[in-house]
Amino acid sequence: MQVLLVIAGGGGLVTASIALWLQRTSRIGPRWFAGLVAIAVTLSLFSVLAWAAMMLVQIAPLTLTWTLVGTLALLFAMRLYRELRGPPSIEPRS
């Protein structure tokens, strides 16, 4: 199980590196950059939360622990994406 958490953390690092490289070379729009950063941060956060949940498995049932970790990671990713996406452009409709 720890191998999967290391892979998730590594995936976050790779995704963040790709996002920064694409932004530097001006090959990516702000929405895609926000999405990649949200994925990278969520993968990293998920691996840390999942590791902590594995330490708490003796107290809470396994299904409940993983449901809580997955829900928190999904909510965090959605909120981070909305924040990074930026404000909508204000253009009058014709």
C-alpha positions as CSV (number, residue, x, y, z in Angstrom):
1,M,0.0,0.0,0.0
2,Q,2.9,2.4,0.7
3,V,4.1,1.9,-2.8
4,L,0.8,3.3,-4.2
5,L,1.2,6.4,-2.0
6,V,4.7,7.0,-3.2
7,I,3.5,6.7,-6.8
8,A,0.7,9.2,-6.1
9,G,3.2,11.6,-4.6
10,G,5.5,11.1,-7.6
11,G,2.6,11.7,-9.9
12,G,1.9,15.0,-8.2
13,L,5.6,16.0,-8.7
14,V,5.6,15.0,-12.4
15,T,2.3,16.9,-13.0
16,A,3.6,20.0,-11.3
17,S,6.8,19.9,-13.4
18,I,4.8,19.5,-16.6
19,A,2.5,22.4,-15.7
20,L,5.4,24.7,-15.0
21,W,7.3,23.7,-18.1
22,L,4.2,24.2,-20.3
23,Q,3.5,27.6,-18.8
24,R,7.1,28.7,-19.3
25,T,7.1,27.8,-22.9
26,S,3.6,29.5,-23.4
27,R,2.0,26.3,-24.7
28,I,-0.8,26.2,-22.2
29,G,-3.8,28.3,-21.3
30,P,-4.7,29.5,-17.8
31,R,-7.5,26.9,-17.4
32,W,-5.2,24.0,-18.3
33,F,-2.5,25.3,-16.0
34,A,-5.0,25.6,-13.2
35,G,-6.2,22.1,-13.8
36,L,-2.7,20.6,-13.9
37,V,-1.7,22.5,-10.7
38,A,-4.9,21.3,-9.0
39,I,-4.2,17.7,-10.0
40,A,-0.6,18.0,-8.7
41,V,-1.5,19.5,-5.4
42,T,-4.4,17.0,-4.9
43,L,-2.2,14.0,-5.6
44,S,0.4,15.2,-3.2
45,L,-2.1,16.0,-0.5
46,F,-3.9,12.7,-1.1
47,S,-0.8,10.7,-0.6
48,V,-0.1,12.5,2.7
49,L,-3.7,12.1,3.9
50,A,-3.8,8.5,2.9
51,W,-0.6,7.8,4.8
52,A,-2.0,9.4,7.9
53,A,-5.2,7.4,7.4
54,M,-3.3,4.2,7.3
55,M,-1.8,5.1,10.7
56,L,-5.4,5.6,12.0
57,V,-6.8,2.4,10.6
58,Q,-6.6,0.7,14.0
59,I,-9.2,3.3,15.4
60,A,-11.6,3.7,12.5
61,P,-12.9,1.1,9.9
62,L,-10.9,1.0,6.7
63,T,-13.8,1.8,4.4
64,L,-14.8,4.9,6.4
65,T,-11.2,6.1,6.5
66,W,-10.7,5.8,2.7
67,T,-14.1,7.4,2.0
68,L,-13.2,10.4,4.1
69,V,-9.7,10.8,2.5
70,G,-11.1,10.5,-1.0
71,T,-13.9,13.0,-0.3
72,L,-11.5,15.5,1.2
73,A,-9.1,15.2,-1.8
74,L,-11.9,15.6,-4.3
75,L,-13.4,18.7,-2.5
76,F,-9.9,20.2,-2.2
77,A,-9.2,19.6,-5.9
78,M,-12.5,21.2,-7.0
79,R,-11.9,24.3,-4.8
80,L,-8.3,24.7,-5.8
81,Y,-9.3,24.5,-9.5
82,R,-11.9,27.2,-9.1
83,E,-9.4,29.5,-7.3
84,L,-6.7,29.0,-9.8
85,R,-8.9,29.4,-12.8
86,G,-9.3,33.1,-12.1
87,P,-12.3,35.4,-12.4
88,P,-14.5,35.2,-15.4
89,S,-14.1,37.8,-18.1
90,I,-16.7,40.6,-18.0
91,E,-17.7,41.2,-21.6
92,P,-21.1,42.5,-22.6
93,R,-23.1,40.2,-24.8
94,S,-24.0,41.6,-28.2
